């Protein structure tokens, strides 16, 4: 997480779930963005096999689910998103995106900070408790 921006940072949470992050700062600064959910477009059959569920909304609707669906583990830590084997693609659209900003979930320290961003009303995002 303290490397240059644009790298994959994978860590294990609760000793169980891998979490996929993208480093976002300068070397020496601990800055990264946790990718909590995605809407899958391709490779869905493999994701279903990896996750054991066929409900599309449940395949990648949380950080641990996302990593299991894509087969992401700590072997990917440090890979460049610029020229490595993982790429993040954002569909181009003329539609103005409506972004929700909410409190963080699944943590206790600084949980009240509004640092969780998602497409408003997306069925692909985990809801929290």
Rosetta blueprint (number, residue, H / E / L):
1 X L
2 X L
3 X L
4 X L
5 X L
6 X L
7 X E
8 X E
9 X E
10 X E
11 X E
12 X E
13 X E
14 X L
15 X L
16 X L
17 X E
18 X E
19 X E
20 X E
21 X E
22 X E
23 X E
24 X L
25 X L
26 X L
27 X L
28 X L
29 X L
30 X L
31 X L
32 X E
33 X E
34 X E
35 X L
36 X L
37 X L
38 X L
39 X L
40 X L
41 X L
42 X L
43 X L
44 X H
45 X H
46 X H
47 X H
48 X H
49 X H
50 X H
51 X H
52 X L
53 X L
54 X L
55 X L
56 X H
57 X H
58 X H
59 X L
60 X L
61 X L
62 X L
63 X H
64 X H
65 X H
66 X H
67 X H
68 X H
69 X H
70 X H
71 X L
72 X L
73 X L
74 X H
75 X H
76 X H
77 X L
78 X L
79 X L
80 X E
81 X L
82 X L
83 X L
84 X L
85 X L
86 X L
87 X L
88 X L
89 X L
90 X L
91 X L
92 X L
93 X L
94 X L
95 X L
96 X L
97 X L
98 X L
99 X E
100 X E
101 X E
102 X E
103 X L
104 X L
105 X L
106 X L
107 X L
108 X L
109 X L
110 X L
111 X L
112 X L
113 X L
114 X L
115 X L
116 X E
117 X E
118 X E
119 X E
120 X L
121 X L
122 X L
123 X L
124 X L
125 X L
126 X L
127 X L
128 X L
129 X L
